Amino acid sequence: MTETRFDACLDHMLAQEGGYVDHPADPGGATNMGITRKTLARWRNISPWTELPKSAVEGLTRTEAARIYRALYWNPCRADQFPPGLDLALFDFAVNSGPDRAVRTLQAGLGVAADGVVGPVTTSAAQKADANEAINDLCDRRLRFLQGLSTFPTFGRGWTRRVADIRKTALAMVPAAALPSQQRRTNMSILTGYRTYVVGAFMLIAGLAQVLGIDLPALDGGAAGHLIFEALAIIFLRKGLKGDLGRA
């Protein structure tokens, strides 16, 4: 399960990163699939990092990039401990701004000690939180942080679009079972209401059938008049109760 979540999140994250770029205003310098020259040099134990040629960055494979992302970003955040959707929002934030900042920002939103260490207190708070609210809060905080950077005038448009895309994708990953409790109660109420109407309609049909001389053994013993009266009572009583509850 962990491997599947990592692969799914990696696919979405890499779609944001793109391929090889070497923007002169980017402090990261030569970058491929989001992996900077300095990060790749550190991963390959090359020091100083300037000894790693840019051609090595350009030739980086997806397989090696995946190993780097898992070891340096996914695992330090313990992203596999968070609900679907929130794991992506946290992981992508960590890739852009570092695991420590991403985790501290998430912890601040969850209302736990922002120490940058993912432990049982943090994961428990995340599991108890409304997933949609946690994702939106993390993305909002991330965007505010980015807006305060000196490079925002240069890269802000792309960063803003990226956060918006990650937010949308992360929210779509939230399982239906994680819907807010009020929405689940509403959905259950709707289903219960339909079931009531179905029972009433069936009784009404059965009563009319008996009036027309059609014998329904399953309802043997129920007088036609009683069936019709009870069916109408169920339907209109249900409608009246629904209206009273809506005004309460």
Contacts in CASP RR format, 6 or more apart in sequence:
PFRMAT RR
TARGET T0000
AUTHOR 0000-0000-0000
METHOD contacts of the structure
MODEL  1
MTETRFDACLDHMLAQEGGYVDHPADPGGATNMGITRKTLARWRNISPWT
ELPKSAVEGLTRTEAARIYRALYWNPCRADQFPPGLDLALFDFAVNSGPD
RAVRTLQAGLGVAADGVVGPVTTSAAQKADANEAINDLCDRRLRFLQGLS
TFPTFGRGWTRRVADIRKTALAMVPAAALPSQQRRTNMSILTGYRTYVVG
AFMLIAGLAQVLGIDLPALDGGAAGHLIFEALAIIFLRKGLKGDLGRA
2 80 0 8 1.000
5 79 0 8 1.000
5 80 0 8 1.000
5 84 0 8 1.000
5 87 0 8 1.000
6 70 0 8 1.000
6 74 0 8 1.000
6 79 0 8 1.000
6 80 0 8 1.000
8 88 0 8 1.000
8 173 0 8 1.000
9 74 0 8 1.000
9 79 0 8 1.000
9 87 0 8 1.000
9 88 0 8 1.000
9 91 0 8 1.000
9 92 0 8 1.000
10 66 0 8 1.000
10 69 0 8 1.000
10 74 0 8 1.000
12 88 0 8 1.000
12 92 0 8 1.000
12 166 0 8 1.000
12 169 0 8 1.000
13 69 0 8 1.000
13 88 0 8 1.000
13 91 0 8 1.000
13 92 0 8 1.000
13 95 0 8 1.000
14 33 0 8 1.000
14 34 0 8 1.000
14 62 0 8 1.000
14 65 0 8 1.000
16 92 0 8 1.000
16 162 0 8 1.000
16 165 0 8 1.000
16 166 0 8 1.000
17 31 0 8 1.000
17 33 0 8 1.000
17 34 0 8 1.000
17 95 0 8 1.000
18 33 0 8 1.000
18 34 0 8 1.000
19 32 0 8 1.000
19 33 0 8 1.000
19 34 0 8 1.000
20 30 0 8 1.000
20 31 0 8 1.000
20 32 0 8 1.000
20 57 0 8 1.000
20 58 0 8 1.000
20 59 0 8 1.000
21 30 0 8 1.000
21 31 0 8 1.000
21 32 0 8 1.000
22 29 0 8 1.000
22 30 0 8 1.000
22 31 0 8 1.000
22 54 0 8 1.000
23 29 0 8 1.000
25 151 0 8 1.000
25 154 0 8 1.000
25 155 0 8 1.000
26 151 0 8 1.000
26 155 0 8 1.000
27 151 0 8 1.000
28 36 0 8 1.000
28 37 0 8 1.000
28 38 0 8 1.000
29 36 0 8 1.000
29 37 0 8 1.000
30 36 0 8 1.000
30 37 0 8 1.000
30 54 0 8 1.000
30 57 0 8 1.000
30 58 0 8 1.000
31 37 0 8 1.000
31 57 0 8 1.000
32 57 0 8 1.000
32 58 0 8 1.000
32 59 0 8 1.000
32 60 0 8 1.000
32 65 0 8 1.000
33 60 0 8 1.000
33 62 0 8 1.000
33 65 0 8 1.000
34 65 0 8 1.000
34 95 0 8 1.000
35 57 0 8 1.000
35 60 0 8 1.000
35 65 0 8 1.000
35 68 0 8 1.000
35 69 0 8 1.000
36 57 0 8 1.000
37 49 0 8 1.000
37 52 0 8 1.000
37 54 0 8 1.000
37 56 0 8 1.000
37 57 0 8 1.000
38 49 0 8 1.000
39 68 0 8 1.000
39 72 0 8 1.000
40 52 0 8 1.000
40 56 0 8 1.000
40 57 0 8 1.000
40 60 0 8 1.000
40 68 0 8 1.000
41 47 0 8 1.000
41 48 0 8 1.000
41 49 0 8 1.000
41 50 0 8 1.000
41 51 0 8 1.000
41 52 0 8 1.000
42 49 0 8 1.000
43 68 0 8 1.000
43 71 0 8 1.000
43 72 0 8 1.000
44 52 0 8 1.000
44 56 0 8 1.000
46 52 0 8 1.000
69 95 0 8 1.000
72 99 0 8 1.000
73 91 0 8 1.000
73 94 0 8 1.000
73 95 0 8 1.000
73 98 0 8 1.000
73 99 0 8 1.000
74 80 0 8 1.000
74 91 0 8 1.000
74 94 0 8 1.000
76 94 0 8 1.000
76 99 0 8 1.000
76 103 0 8 1.000
77 90 0 8 1.000
77 91 0 8 1.000
77 94 0 8 1.000
77 99 0 8 1.000
77 102 0 8 1.000
77 103 0 8 1.000
77 118 0 8 1.000
78 118 0 8 1.000
78 119 0 8 1.000
78 123 0 8 1.000
79 87 0 8 1.000
79 90 0 8 1.000
79 91 0 8 1.000
79 94 0 8 1.000
80 87 0 8 1.000
81 118 0 8 1.000
81 119 0 8 1.000
81 123 0 8 1.000
81 126 0 8 1.000
82 90 0 8 1.000
82 123 0 8 1.000
82 126 0 8 1.000
83 126 0 8 1.000
83 127 0 8 1.000
83 131 0 8 1.000
83 174 0 8 1.000
83 175 0 8 1.000
83 178 0 8 1.000
84 131 0 8 1.000
84 173 0 8 1.000
84 174 0 8 1.000
84 175 0 8 1.000
85 131 0 8 1.000
85 135 0 8 1.000
85 169 0 8 1.000
85 170 0 8 1.000
85 171 0 8 1.000
85 173 0 8 1.000
85 174 0 8 1.000
86 106 0 8 1.000
86 126 0 8 1.000
86 131 0 8 1.000
86 134 0 8 1.000
86 135 0 8 1.000
86 138 0 8 1.000
86 170 0 8 1.000
88 166 0 8 1.000
88 169 0 8 1.000
88 170 0 8 1.000
88 173 0 8 1.000
89 135 0 8 1.000
89 138 0 8 1.000
89 139 0 8 1.000
89 166 0 8 1.000
89 167 0 8 1.000
89 170 0 8 1.000
90 102 0 8 1.000
90 103 0 8 1.000
90 106 0 8 1.000
90 138 0 8 1.000
91 102 0 8 1.000
92 162 0 8 1.000
92 166 0 8 1.000
93 101 0 8 1.000
93 102 0 8 1.000
93 105 0 8 1.000
93 106 0 8 1.000
93 138 0 8 1.000
93 142 0 8 1.000
94 101 0 8 1.000
94 102 0 8 1.000
94 103 0 8 1.000
96 142 0 8 1.000
96 159 0 8 1.000
96 162 0 8 1.000
97 142 0 8 1.000
97 145 0 8 1.000
97 146 0 8 1.000
100 116 0 8 1.000
101 145 0 8 1.000
102 142 0 8 1.000
103 116 0 8 1.000
103 117 0 8 1.000
103 118 0 8 1.000
103 122 0 8 1.000
104 114 0 8 1.000
104 115 0 8 1.000
104 116 0 8 1.000
105 114 0 8 1.000
105 138 0 8 1.000
105 141 0 8 1.000
105 142 0 8 1.000
105 145 0 8 1.000
106 122 0 8 1.000
106 126 0 8 1.000
106 134 0 8 1.000
106 138 0 8 1.000
107 113 0 8 1.000
107 114 0 8 1.000
107 115 0 8 1.000
107 116 0 8 1.000
107 122 0 8 1.000
108 114 0 8 1.000
108 141 0 8 1.000
109 134 0 8 1.000
109 137 0 8 1.000
109 138 0 8 1.000
109 141 0 8 1.000
110 122 0 8 1.000
110 125 0 8 1.000
110 126 0 8 1.000
110 129 0 8 1.000
110 134 0 8 1.000
111 125 0 8 1.000
112 121 0 8 1.000
112 122 0 8 1.000
112 125 0 8 1.000
113 121 0 8 1.000
126 134 0 8 1.000
130 178 0 8 1.000
130 180 0 8 1.000
131 174 0 8 1.000
131 178 0 8 1.000
132 171 0 8 1.000
132 174 0 8 1.000
132 178 0 8 1.000
132 180 0 8 1.000
135 167 0 8 1.000
135 170 0 8 1.000
135 171 0 8 1.000
135 174 0 8 1.000
136 167 0 8 1.000
136 171 0 8 1.000
139 163 0 8 1.000
139 166 0 8 1.000
139 167 0 8 1.000
139 170 0 8 1.000
142 163 0 8 1.000
143 159 0 8 1.000
143 160 0 8 1.000
143 163 0 8 1.000
146 152 0 8 1.000
146 156 0 8 1.000
146 159 0 8 1.000
146 160 0 8 1.000
146 163 0 8 1.000
147 156 0 8 1.000
152 159 0 8 1.000
179 187 0 8 1.000
193 238 0 8 1.000
193 242 0 8 1.000
196 234 0 8 1.000
196 235 0 8 1.000
196 238 0 8 1.000
197 235 0 8 1.000
197 238 0 8 1.000
199 234 0 8 1.000
200 230 0 8 1.000
200 231 0 8 1.000
200 234 0 8 1.000
200 235 0 8 1.000
201 231 0 8 1.000
201 235 0 8 1.000
202 231 0 8 1.000
203 227 0 8 1.000
203 228 0 8 1.000
203 230 0 8 1.000
203 231 0 8 1.000
203 234 0 8 1.000
204 227 0 8 1.000
204 228 0 8 1.000
204 231 0 8 1.000
204 232 0 8 1.000
204 235 0 8 1.000
206 216 0 8 1.000
206 219 0 8 1.000
206 227 0 8 1.000
207 219 0 8 1.000
207 224 0 8 1.000
207 225 0 8 1.000
207 227 0 8 1.000
207 228 0 8 1.000
207 231 0 8 1.000
208 224 0 8 1.000
208 228 0 8 1.000
209 216 0 8 1.000
210 216 0 8 1.000
210 219 0 8 1.000
210 222 0 8 1.000
210 223 0 8 1.000
210 224 0 8 1.000
210 227 0 8 1.000
211 224 0 8 1.000
211 225 0 8 1.000
211 228 0 8 1.000
219 227 0 8 1.000
END
